[in-house]
Amino acid sequence: MTADEAGPHRALSEDHHRAMAALKHHVAEMTELALGMVADGTRALLRGDRELARSVASRDPALDRYDLNIEVETIRLVAVMQPEGPDLRTTEGILKIANCVDRVGRLGYDLSRNLAEGPGKGDDDVQEMLRRMDERARAMVAEAMEAFLSQDVARAKSVFPMDELVDSLHRDVQKRLVELLRQGGAESDRRAFELLAARHLERVADNACKIAEKAVYAISGERRSEYFPRRSVPPPPKAGTPT
């Protein structure tokens, strides 16, 4: 390779590296925003804090801007740099991970909207379980994102078993809330909102697993085996063969 040939090739690689690093940085910033929305959405729900709920809602446009800008930047990178192999997987992963992060933020927004009227206090056991779901689900998202940014497959895979505790808490809070709802009373609206909130937090954890899946694929090209077909699809019958 001549010096003239090496120069443009090196410049393209450097531009590609800078563009990829910028995209990862923007996804990391978007994740921080989304996790803050989930944390404050949960606090607003548990405290009945309408001012905090309005603060969460005010961040939704910024989440939209991140989502749109990352999509535009990713498409431009693919069109201009034409990445291949691992770089192409990483670029695809950024686009899909940003979509999951957007869902996480919107779940935080939805949490902030589920505030019951009146000064009533929620059940202590339910409140504690929701706090634990919130903390664990957000930790899963943060861990999955750090795994992607650090290119650590083992760290990404460690997110999957963490989902079991969130699922267990979800079942427990559902059971407790159904018991309370059967009792009726003035707190029924609050119980219904808390039941919905538990579902939102369970979905945050699910999206963390999705981010981890995309990280594993971007880094190694490996897909989770449970998503492969369980059995082969039979070939179509030959012409003239009775079905």
C-alpha positions, 0 to 999 in steps of 0.5 A: 500500500502506498503512502497516498493509499494509506492516508485516506484509509487511516483517515476513514478509520479515525473518522469511523472510530470518532463517530462510533465513540460519539454514538456510544456516548450519546446512548450512555447519556440517554440511558442516564436520562431514562434511568432518572425518569424511572427512579423519579417516576417510582418515587413520585408514585410512592410518595404521591408527589405531583411536582416530581411527576411533572418533572419526569414528564418534562424530560420526555421531549429530551428523551425523544430528541436523543432517540431521533438524533441517535437514529439519524447519526447511526443511519448516516454512519452506515451510509458514509462509513459502510461498516462491516463485521463487528463494526456493523453489528455494533452500529446495529446494536446502538440503534436497537439499544437506543430503542430499548432505552427509549422504552425504559424512559417512557415506562418511567414517564408512565410510572409518574402518571399513576398517582392516586388522589388524596393523602392515603398511604400505600401498604408497607409491604407493597411499597417496599417490594416496588422499591426493590423492583425499581432498584433492581430493574435500574441496576440491570439496565445500567449493568447491561449498558456498561457491558455494551460500552466496555465490550464485556460479553460475560458482564452482559450475560450476567444480566439475564439471571438478575431478571429472576428476582424482579419476576419473583417480586412482581409475582409477590406484589401482584399477589399482595395487591390482589388480596388488598383489592378484594378488601375494597375500600377507599384505597382501591384506586391506589392499589390498581395504580400500584399493580400497573406500576409493578408491571411497568417495572417488570418491563424495565427489567425485560428491556434490560435483558434486551439491551444485554442481548444486543450487547452480546450479539454486537460484541461476539455475534452470538444470539441467545439459544432460546430464540432459535427455532425449537424444531426445523420447519418441514419442507413443503410437500412435493407436487402431486403428493397428497397432504 
